[in-house]
Every structure is written in structure tokens, then in C-alpha cells.
Amino acid sequence: MPAPSDASDLDRNDIQGMAMRPYRFPAAHYHLLGVSDPARARRWFGGAAGRCTTVANLDASPSLGFNVALSWQGLSAIGTPESSLSSFPQEFQQGMAARADRLGDVGDSAPARWDPPFDKSVHALVVVSAMTPADRDAASQALLSDISDNGLTALAAIDAKLLPGPDGRPVPIEHFGYRDGITQPAIEGSGEPALPGAGIPDTDGWRALKAGEFVLGQPDETGVVPDLPAPASLSRNGSFVVLRKLHQHVFAFRDFLRRSATDEIDVALLAAKMMGRWPSGAPLALAAERDDPALAGDPMRNNQFTYSDDLRGLNCPAGAHVRRLNPRSGLTGPNGASVHRHRLLRQGLPYGSRLPLDATADDGAARGAIMLLVNADIARQFEFVQKVWINDGDFAGLGNDKDPMIGGNDGSGSFTIPRTGAPRRRLPNLPAFVSTRGGEYFFLPGIAALRSLGGSLAVSLGVSLADTAS
């Protein structure tokens, strides 16, 4: 396995783990909190810094993970000075609900239909991750007991964990039945192996992305360190985390496939063409005709492709879900040259129970995925992917086609499947298979920054701001 990439100037002890490495904990609670007493809440955040899982901590494969992030409203609620609040990016200041039209969160996905507590301000996100649900539950109970007298209010806790496989053991699949989490960006200095296909293709094979694409205060892919929100002592080594609660309409997806296909073999093929991978995770780019579980289970092969040899989309359609989220070398012109500037590190887990395979109707249960998308620039990374790659087909010459799996489809769109020696196949009248049920933008501070919140915030940040101004 290739050696982990490294960046010598990274302080891996000061960066929260989920900013640079994909979490593989099978269970998590996503605690959403409100601030009721600013002074006591600041002290709690400061004390929580020592409990946070860092990038360096992950080298030892811990059995528990603990991470803390604040929304812009949360930073405001604990008394962050206006000069600092106003220096954060506009999209972070506005929050996700205010940017719903840009994100395609309309109709059934509109904020008016979001689940509590996303119908009001959420100030903080605390992620408790664990190797077992029992350990997660115990750590969550300790957290809730801890915050009750420390100026914080528990608004909600979302229960998430890997879904059971055929033998009942948890496996990394999502509710539509496809293996999840194969494609993750390799990041310099993360300590993760730079697997083929995880980074950027170059003359030597693949290289990791620069840490500044995910961590503030580090050089990004342009070689530049972008301006930091003020003061630098608060923002350096931080990241932005986009939380999305996505409800999956599993029965609608299965029913659409049955109505669109000619037989069961065609059902499997259409689903794979829409997803871009087979249920095992084998990519259509390497296994265009049938599923290949052996290929899917090989981390040195299951992500080793670029789409440069499939520009027409005969193996994997250009509009397939996984190809839209990471077009690799499958785009030409300016769109192709900037693909690596829009990568996202995905965290998160499914919530809710699986719909039985023999279900004859939608049971109405809440099921889907909690997505935590880590990036250094919400507008350039998450919002670009959501607006352009997911909900606009023009970037790949697909007109008004949207992502067939998570796009904002409303029954009027279509999905195009190119074919060799035959007219392209079009699936019309795509309904929405995923609806947004909540979300927010959070800032994931570095450990030193989080610890500094434990003092007098106005004083500690005021000094830093004065130093910056001088």
C-alpha cells in the first residue's frame, strides 16, 4: 500500500480529526445544541477542546471520537466580536436555509419542510462517534449530563449507524443498497494511505490534494494560503462542515426502476447506470457489463480510473451520480481543469431502518443519511458541487438533466444513457429520490482556538484582533 503523504508544517495535534480523515466509526450521535448562557457555554467549549479527536489521535484507531463545531449564529451567541463575525464568508454567515434556492432546496426539500430543530437556529454540533452503539450511547449520555449545567441546551440528537448486511452485521451501505464511502480525497499530511484514484492523477500515478483545500491556514491547490477570518488565532487549522439531513425515498426508487426496466436484469443495469457503481461498489468505469465484487473489495483497484477513456459515457454515463460528484478527468476544457478545486471530504452515516426488499408500499418511516461535508471554502466546494454538478447538466453537455439520485428532480426531468451502436436511452419523468430534511453550515475550530474560548472571549479575541490590525 502506498506510503501516507505528508506535509511537514501541519500541526496534526491542533486539527480536529474529521477535517482531514474519513471516519470509519460504525455508529454516531449528531448532537445539535443551543446556547442559553454565553459565559458558561464558552467555558464548556474551552474545556471540550481537550476531549476532541485530532488527526494525530486517529493514528491509534481510537474506539471513540468526539468533535465540536459552531454555526455562525453559535459564534454570535457566545459573544464573538462583530469584527470577527463579519470576516467569515458570506455563505457561512447566512446559513444553509437562507441559501436554499441556490442549493436546490425547494419544493419538498424547502426549509419550511425541514425537521426540528432545523426549523430554528442551531448553535453547535457535537459529534459522538463509536465502534459500538453501546459505547456511543454511554458517551452521549455523559455529554448530555455535562452540558445541562453549562449554558447549553440539547435541541436534538440524531441516531445514525451502519446498516445491517445479510448476516446482520453492520456494513457500509446506504438505504438504496449500494456500498458507500469508497471515493474519498487523499489529503497531504492526513496520515491516510494515498490509494489509487483518491487524489489527482499525475505523471507518477496519483498525488494527494493540498491540505489547504480542507484546512484553513494551509496552502491550497493554487499554492496560496487564502485570507483567514479574523483573528487568525480563531480560524487557523479550522475547517467548514456542511451538515445535510437527507431523506431517501427508497420505495419510489425501486418502483421507478421496475416501471422503467424490461426485466430484473435491466433493473440492475439501470440502477447501476444511474448510480455509476454496482451494489458491491464496483465502478462502471471498470466493470461496465456486470457487478464484480472482487474488484469492489480491492482498495488498490476499485477507485483506479479517470473517465478520460470514456468521454462519451458509454461505460459510465456522464450524468451518473458518482461521476457528477467527482468527474475526474472526464471533462474537457476549463471545466476539466478545475475539477480538483471542488473536492469534498465526506463524513456521516445512515439513519433509520432499512425498507424490506419485499415491501409493496412505502412504509412512511424516516430513513436516509446524515452527510457531513468538510471543505475550506463552502462556496467553491460544497455550493458549487450542489448547484452545478448535482443540479445543472450544462457542465457536462447534459442540458437540464440533474443528478438522478440526489438532484432536485420533480418528475419533469430525465436521465440519459449513451449506447454503442444504438440510440441513447432516456429515462423520463424522474421523481425526487432524496429530499432535504435539514442542514446547517458549521465551523470546526482547531484545538487551540477552541480552548481559547474558555477564557473571556472579548478579551482573548480582542488582543488577537489588535495584533492582526497592527
C-alpha positions as CSV (number, residue, x, y, z in Angstrom):
1,M,0.0,0.0,0.0
2,P,1.4,3.5,-0.9
3,A,3.0,5.4,2.0
4,P,0.9,8.1,3.6
5,S,1.5,11.6,2.1
6,D,2.9,14.2,4.5
7,A,3.0,18.0,4.9
8,S,5.7,18.9,7.4
9,D,4.2,22.2,8.5
10,L,0.8,20.7,9.6
11,D,0.1,20.6,13.3
12,R,-1.9,17.3,13.3
13,N,-2.5,17.7,17.1
14,D,-4.3,21.0,16.5
15,I,-6.6,19.9,13.7
16,Q,-9.8,18.0,14.5
17,G,-9.8,14.6,13.0
18,M,-12.8,14.8,10.8
19,A,-11.2,17.7,8.9
20,M,-8.7,15.5,7.2
21,R,-9.6,11.8,7.5
22,P,-12.7,9.9,6.7
23,Y,-14.3,8.4,9.9
24,R,-14.9,4.7,9.9
25,F,-16.8,4.5,13.2
26,P,-19.9,2.4,12.7
27,A,-22.2,4.5,15.0
28,A,-22.6,8.1,15.8
29,H,-24.9,10.6,17.5
30,Y,-25.1,14.1,16.0
31,H,-26.0,16.4,18.9
32,L,-27.5,19.7,17.9
33,L,-27.2,22.3,20.7
34,G,-28.3,25.8,21.5
35,V,-26.5,28.4,23.7
36,S,-28.5,29.6,26.7
37,D,-25.7,31.2,28.8
38,P,-22.8,32.6,26.7
39,A,-20.2,32.7,29.5
40,R,-20.9,29.2,30.8
41,A,-21.1,27.9,27.2
42,R,-17.7,29.4,26.4
43,R,-16.1,27.7,29.3
44,W,-17.6,24.4,28.2
45,F,-16.3,24.8,24.7
46,G,-12.9,25.6,26.1
47,G,-12.9,22.5,28.2
48,A,-14.2,20.3,25.4
49,A,-11.0,21.1,23.4
50,G,-9.1,18.5,25.4
51,R,-11.6,15.8,24.6
52,C,-11.7,16.4,20.8
53,T,-10.4,13.7,18.5
54,T,-7.5,15.1,16.4
55,V,-5.9,14.0,13.2
56,A,-3.0,12.7,15.2
57,N,-5.3,10.8,17.6
58,L,-6.7,8.8,14.7
59,D,-3.3,7.1,14.1
60,A,-4.1,4.9,17.1
61,S,-7.5,3.9,15.7
62,P,-9.5,5.0,18.8
63,S,-12.7,3.3,19.8
64,L,-14.4,6.7,20.4
65,G,-14.5,10.0,18.6
66,F,-15.6,13.4,19.8
67,N,-15.8,16.6,17.7
68,V,-17.2,20.1,18.2
69,A,-18.3,22.7,15.7
70,L,-20.2,26.0,15.9
71,S,-22.5,27.7,13.4
72,W,-22.2,31.4,12.7
73,Q,-25.2,32.0,14.9
74,G,-23.5,30.0,17.6
75,L,-20.3,32.1,17.3
76,S,-22.5,35.1,17.7
77,A,-24.4,33.6,20.6
78,I,-21.3,33.1,22.7
79,G,-20.3,36.7,22.2
80,T,-17.7,36.6,19.3
81,P,-16.9,40.3,18.4
82,E,-18.6,41.7,15.4
83,S,-15.3,42.4,13.7
84,S,-14.6,38.7,13.7
85,L,-18.1,37.6,12.8
86,S,-18.2,39.9,9.8
87,S,-14.9,38.5,8.5
88,F,-16.3,35.0,7.9
89,P,-17.5,34.1,4.4
90,Q,-21.0,35.4,3.5
91,E,-22.4,32.0,2.9
92,F,-21.4,30.9,6.3
93,Q,-22.9,34.0,7.9
94,Q,-26.2,33.5,6.1
95,G,-26.5,29.8,6.9
96,M,-27.9,27.0,4.8
97,A,-31.6,27.8,5.0
98,A,-31.1,31.3,3.6
99,R,-29.3,29.8,0.6
100,A,-32.0,27.2,-0.2
101,D,-32.8,28.5,-3.7
102,R,-29.1,28.3,-4.7
103,L,-28.8,24.8,-3.3
104,G,-31.9,23.5,-5.0
105,D,-33.7,23.0,-1.6
106,V,-37.1,23.9,-3.0
107,G,-40.5,22.1,-3.1
108,D,-40.4,19.1,-0.9
109,S,-36.8,20.0,0.2
110,A,-37.6,23.6,1.2
111,P,-36.7,24.8,4.7
112,A,-40.4,25.0,5.5
113,R,-40.5,21.2,5.4
114,W,-37.3,20.6,7.4
115,D,-37.3,18.6,10.6
116,P,-36.8,20.1,14.0
117,P,-34.5,21.6,15.2
118,F,-33.5,22.8,11.8
119,D,-36.7,25.0,11.7
120,K,-34.8,27.4,14.0
121,S,-31.2,28.4,14.8
122,V,-28.8,25.6,15.7
123,H,-25.7,26.9,17.5
124,A,-23.4,23.9,17.8
125,L,-22.8,20.4,16.6
126,V,-21.2,17.8,18.7
127,V,-20.4,14.5,17.0
128,V,-20.0,11.5,19.2
129,S,-18.7,8.5,17.2
130,A,-18.0,5.0,18.4
131,M,-17.2,1.5,17.4
132,T,-20.4,0.1,19.0
133,P,-23.8,1.6,19.6
134,A,-23.5,0.9,23.3
135,D,-20.3,2.9,23.6
136,R,-21.8,5.7,21.6
137,D,-24.9,5.8,23.9
138,A,-22.8,5.9,27.0
139,A,-20.6,8.7,25.7
140,S,-23.7,10.6,24.6
141,Q,-25.4,10.3,28.0
142,A,-22.2,11.6,29.6
143,L,-22.3,14.6,27.2
144,L,-25.9,15.4,27.9
145,S,-25.3,15.3,31.6
146,D,-22.3,17.5,31.2
147,I,-23.9,20.3,29.1
148,S,-27.1,20.6,31.3
149,D,-25.4,22.9,33.8
150,N,-23.0,24.6,31.3
151,G,-25.1,27.1,29.4
152,L,-26.1,24.7,26.5
153,T,-29.4,23.2,25.6
154,A,-29.8,19.9,23.8
155,L,-32.1,20.6,20.8
156,A,-31.9,17.1,19.2
157,A,-29.7,14.1,18.8
158,I,-29.8,12.2,15.5
159,D,-29.1,8.5,15.9
160,A,-27.0,7.1,13.0
161,K,-25.2,3.9,12.4
162,L,-24.2,1.5,9.6
163,L,-27.0,-0.6,8.2
164,P,-27.1,-4.4,8.7
165,G,-25.9,-6.7,5.9
166,P,-27.5,-10.1,5.0
167,D,-25.9,-11.7,8.1
168,G,-27.0,-8.9,10.4
169,R,-23.5,-7.4,10.8
170,P,-23.1,-3.7,10.0
171,V,-21.8,-2.9,6.5
172,P,-21.0,0.4,4.7
173,I,-24.1,0.6,2.5
174,E,-26.7,3.2,2.1
175,H,-30.5,2.8,2.0
176,F,-30.7,2.3,-1.8
177,G,-28.5,-0.8,-1.3
178,Y,-25.1,0.5,-2.6
179,R,-21.7,0.3,-0.9
180,D,-20.8,3.8,0.3
181,G,-17.6,5.6,1.2
182,I,-15.2,4.3,-1.5
183,T,-14.3,7.6,-3.0
184,Q,-12.6,10.0,-0.6
185,P,-10.0,12.6,-1.4
186,A,-6.4,11.8,-0.3
187,I,-5.1,14.8,1.6
188,E,-1.4,15.8,2.2
189,G,-0.4,15.2,5.8
190,S,-3.5,13.3,6.9
191,G,-1.8,10.1,7.7
192,E,-4.1,8.1,5.4
193,P,-2.6,5.9,2.6
194,A,-2.8,7.7,-0.8
195,L,-4.8,5.0,-2.6
196,P,-5.1,5.0,-6.4
197,G,-7.9,7.2,-7.5
198,A,-8.2,9.1,-4.3
199,G,-6.2,12.2,-5.3
200,I,-5.2,13.8,-8.5
201,P,-3.7,11.9,-11.5
202,D,-0.2,13.0,-12.4
203,T,2.9,11.6,-14.1
204,D,3.7,9.3,-11.2
205,G,0.2,7.9,-10.9
206,W,-1.8,9.8,-8.2
207,R,-0.9,12.5,-5.7
208,A,-2.8,13.8,-2.7
209,L,-4.6,17.1,-2.6
210,K,-3.1,20.0,-0.8
211,A,-4.2,20.3,2.8
212,G,-5.4,23.9,2.2
213,E,-8.4,22.5,0.3
214,F,-9.8,21.4,3.7
215,V,-7.9,23.2,6.4
216,L,-7.7,26.9,6.8
217,G,-4.2,28.5,7.0
218,Q,-2.6,25.9,4.7
219,P,-1.6,26.3,1.0
220,D,-4.3,25.1,-1.4
221,E,-4.0,23.7,-4.9
222,T,-3.0,27.1,-6.2
223,G,-0.1,27.2,-3.8
224,V,-1.6,30.2,-2.0
225,V,-2.8,30.4,1.6
226,P,-6.2,32.2,1.3
227,D,-7.1,35.0,3.7
228,L,-8.3,33.8,7.1
229,P,-11.3,35.0,9.0
230,A,-10.1,37.3,11.8
231,P,-8.4,36.7,14.1
232,A,-6.1,34.1,12.7
233,S,-5.8,32.6,16.1
234,L,-9.5,31.6,15.9
235,S,-9.6,30.4,12.3
236,R,-6.2,28.8,11.7
237,N,-6.4,25.0,11.5
238,G,-10.2,25.1,11.3
239,S,-12.5,23.8,8.6
240,F,-16.1,24.3,7.5
241,V,-18.5,21.4,7.9
242,V,-21.7,21.2,5.9
243,L,-24.4,19.1,7.6
244,R,-27.2,17.7,5.4
245,K,-30.0,15.6,6.7
246,L,-31.3,13.7,3.6
247,H,-34.4,11.6,3.5
248,Q,-34.3,8.7,1.0
249,H,-37.4,7.7,-0.9
250,V,-36.4,4.1,-1.2
251,F,-39.7,2.6,-2.4
252,A,-40.0,5.4,-5.0
253,F,-36.6,4.5,-6.3
254,R,-37.4,0.7,-6.5
255,D,-40.8,1.4,-8.1
256,F,-39.3,3.8,-10.7
257,L,-36.8,1.1,-11.7
258,R,-39.5,-1.6,-12.0
259,R,-41.6,0.6,-14.2
260,S,-38.7,1.7,-16.4
261,A,-36.9,-1.6,-16.9
262,T,-37.8,-4.6,-19.2
263,D,-36.8,-7.3,-16.6
264,E,-34.9,-7.8,-13.4
265,I,-31.5,-7.8,-15.2
266,D,-32.4,-4.5,-16.7
267,V,-33.5,-3.2,-13.3
268,A,-29.9,-3.8,-12.0
269,L,-28.3,-2.3,-15.1
270,L,-30.5,0.9,-15.0
271,A,-29.8,1.4,-11.3
272,A,-26.0,0.9,-11.8
273,K,-26.1,3.4,-14.7
274,M,-27.9,6.0,-12.5
275,M,-25.5,5.4,-9.6
276,G,-22.3,4.8,-11.5
277,R,-21.4,1.8,-9.4
278,W,-22.9,-1.6,-8.9
279,P,-24.3,-2.6,-5.4
280,S,-20.9,-4.1,-4.4
281,G,-19.2,-0.8,-5.2
282,A,-17.5,-2.0,-8.4
283,P,-17.4,1.1,-10.7
284,L,-19.0,1.0,-14.2
285,A,-15.8,2.6,-15.4
286,L,-14.0,-0.8,-14.8
287,A,-17.0,-3.2,-14.8
288,A,-19.5,-1.9,-17.4
289,E,-21.4,-5.1,-18.1
290,R,-21.9,-6.8,-14.7
291,D,-21.1,-6.5,-11.0
292,D,-17.7,-7.6,-9.8
293,P,-17.5,-8.0,-6.0
294,A,-13.8,-9.0,-6.2
295,L,-12.9,-5.7,-7.9
296,A,-15.1,-3.8,-5.4
297,G,-13.2,-5.3,-2.5
298,D,-9.8,-4.4,-3.7
299,P,-8.8,-0.9,-2.5
300,M,-5.9,-0.8,-5.0
301,R,-8.3,-1.2,-7.9
302,N,-11.9,-0.1,-7.0
303,N,-11.1,3.6,-7.4
304,Q,-8.3,3.4,-10.0
305,F,-9.9,5.2,-13.0
306,T,-10.2,8.7,-14.5
307,Y,-13.1,8.6,-17.2
308,S,-10.6,10.0,-19.7
309,D,-11.1,6.9,-21.8
310,D,-14.9,7.2,-21.6
311,L,-15.7,10.8,-22.5
312,R,-18.9,9.7,-24.3
313,G,-20.1,7.9,-21.1
314,L,-20.6,4.6,-22.8
315,N,-19.4,2.7,-19.7
316,C,-20.5,5.2,-17.0
317,P,-22.9,7.9,-18.2
318,A,-21.6,11.4,-17.7
319,G,-24.8,12.2,-15.6
320,A,-24.4,9.2,-13.2
321,H,-24.4,10.1,-9.5
322,V,-20.8,9.2,-8.7
323,R,-19.4,10.8,-11.9
324,R,-21.2,14.1,-11.1
325,L,-19.8,14.2,-7.6
326,N,-16.2,13.6,-8.9
327,P,-15.9,14.0,-12.7
328,R,-12.1,13.2,-12.5
329,S,-10.6,13.6,-16.0
330,G,-13.9,13.1,-17.8
331,L,-14.5,16.7,-18.6
332,T,-12.8,18.8,-21.3
333,G,-11.8,22.5,-21.4
334,P,-11.9,24.8,-18.3
335,N,-14.4,22.6,-16.5
336,G,-12.0,19.7,-16.6
337,A,-9.0,21.8,-15.5
338,S,-10.7,22.8,-12.2
339,V,-12.2,19.5,-11.0
340,H,-9.8,19.1,-8.1
341,R,-10.8,22.5,-6.7
342,H,-14.3,21.2,-5.8
343,R,-13.5,18.1,-3.8
344,L,-15.3,17.3,-0.5
345,L,-14.3,15.0,2.4
346,R,-17.5,13.1,3.2
347,Q,-18.3,12.0,6.8
348,G,-21.7,10.7,8.0
349,L,-23.8,7.7,8.4
350,P,-27.3,6.4,7.6
351,Y,-30.3,6.9,9.9
352,G,-33.4,4.9,10.2
353,S,-34.2,1.2,9.5
354,R,-33.9,-0.5,6.1
355,L,-37.0,-0.9,4.0
356,P,-37.6,-4.6,3.5
357,L,-36.7,-5.8,-0.1
358,D,-40.2,-7.3,-0.5
359,A,-42.1,-4.1,0.6
360,T,-45.0,-3.4,-1.6
361,A,-45.5,0.2,-0.5
362,D,-43.7,3.0,1.2
363,D,-44.0,2.5,5.0
364,G,-43.6,6.2,5.7
365,A,-40.6,5.7,8.0
366,A,-37.9,8.3,8.3
367,R,-34.7,6.9,6.7
368,G,-31.8,8.4,4.9
369,A,-28.3,9.8,5.5
370,I,-26.6,12.4,7.6
371,M,-23.9,13.9,5.5
372,L,-21.0,15.9,6.9
373,L,-19.1,17.5,4.1
374,V,-15.8,19.0,5.0
375,N,-14.2,21.8,3.0
376,A,-12.2,25.0,3.3
377,D,-14.4,27.1,1.0
378,I,-18.2,26.5,1.2
379,A,-19.0,28.5,-1.9
380,R,-16.2,27.0,-4.1
381,Q,-16.6,23.4,-2.9
382,F,-19.9,22.4,-1.4
383,E,-22.2,25.0,-3.0
384,F,-20.5,24.6,-6.4
385,V,-21.0,20.9,-6.4
386,Q,-24.6,21.2,-5.2
387,K,-25.5,23.9,-7.7
388,V,-23.5,22.9,-10.8
389,W,-22.6,19.3,-10.7
390,I,-25.7,18.0,-9.0
391,N,-28.5,20.3,-10.2
392,D,-27.2,21.5,-13.6
393,G,-26.3,19.3,-16.6
394,D,-24.7,22.0,-18.7
395,F,-21.2,21.4,-17.2
396,A,-21.2,18.0,-19.0
397,G,-23.4,18.9,-22.0
398,L,-26.5,17.3,-20.4
399,G,-28.8,20.3,-20.7
400,N,-31.3,20.4,-17.9
401,D,-30.6,16.9,-16.6
402,K,-29.9,16.7,-12.8
403,D,-28.2,14.1,-10.7
404,P,-30.6,11.1,-11.0
405,M,-30.1,10.1,-7.4
406,I,-29.9,13.2,-5.3
407,G,-30.7,16.0,-7.7
408,G,-33.7,18.3,-7.3
409,N,-35.9,16.3,-9.6
410,D,-39.6,17.0,-9.8
411,G,-41.0,14.5,-12.3
412,S,-40.2,16.6,-15.3
413,G,-36.5,15.7,-15.8
414,S,-34.7,12.8,-17.4
415,F,-31.6,10.7,-17.3
416,T,-29.6,9.9,-20.4
417,I,-27.7,6.6,-21.1
418,P,-25.4,6.6,-24.1
419,R,-25.1,3.3,-26.0
420,T,-22.8,1.9,-28.6
421,G,-24.4,1.2,-32.0
422,A,-27.9,2.2,-30.8
423,P,-29.8,5.4,-29.9
424,R,-29.2,6.8,-26.5
425,R,-31.7,5.6,-23.9
426,R,-33.6,8.3,-21.9
427,L,-35.4,7.7,-18.7
428,P,-38.1,10.4,-18.5
429,N,-40.1,11.8,-15.6
430,L,-37.6,11.4,-12.8
431,P,-39.1,12.0,-9.4
432,A,-37.1,13.0,-6.4
433,F,-35.4,10.0,-4.7
434,V,-33.9,12.2,-2.0
435,S,-35.3,15.2,-0.1
436,T,-33.5,17.6,2.2
437,R,-34.9,17.5,5.8
438,G,-32.4,19.9,7.4
439,G,-29.0,21.3,7.4
440,E,-26.6,24.0,8.5
441,Y,-23.1,25.3,8.0
442,F,-20.6,24.9,10.9
443,F,-17.1,26.0,11.7
444,L,-14.8,23.3,13.1
445,P,-12.2,25.1,15.1
446,G,-8.6,24.0,15.7
447,I,-7.9,22.7,19.2
448,A,-6.0,25.8,20.4
449,A,-8.8,28.1,19.1
450,L,-11.5,26.0,20.8
451,R,-9.5,26.1,24.0
452,S,-9.2,29.9,23.8
453,L,-13.0,30.1,24.1
454,G,-12.8,29.1,27.7
455,G,-11.5,32.5,28.7
456,S,-13.0,35.9,28.3
457,L,-13.8,35.8,24.6
458,A,-13.9,39.6,24.1
459,V,-10.5,39.9,25.7
460,S,-8.8,37.0,24.1
461,L,-10.0,37.7,20.6
462,G,-9.7,41.4,21.1
463,V,-6.0,41.0,21.7
464,S,-5.6,38.9,18.7
465,L,-7.6,41.3,16.6
466,A,-5.4,44.2,17.7
467,D,-2.3,42.2,16.9
468,T,-3.7,41.4,13.4
469,A,-4.6,45.1,12.8
470,S,-1.1,46.2,13.8
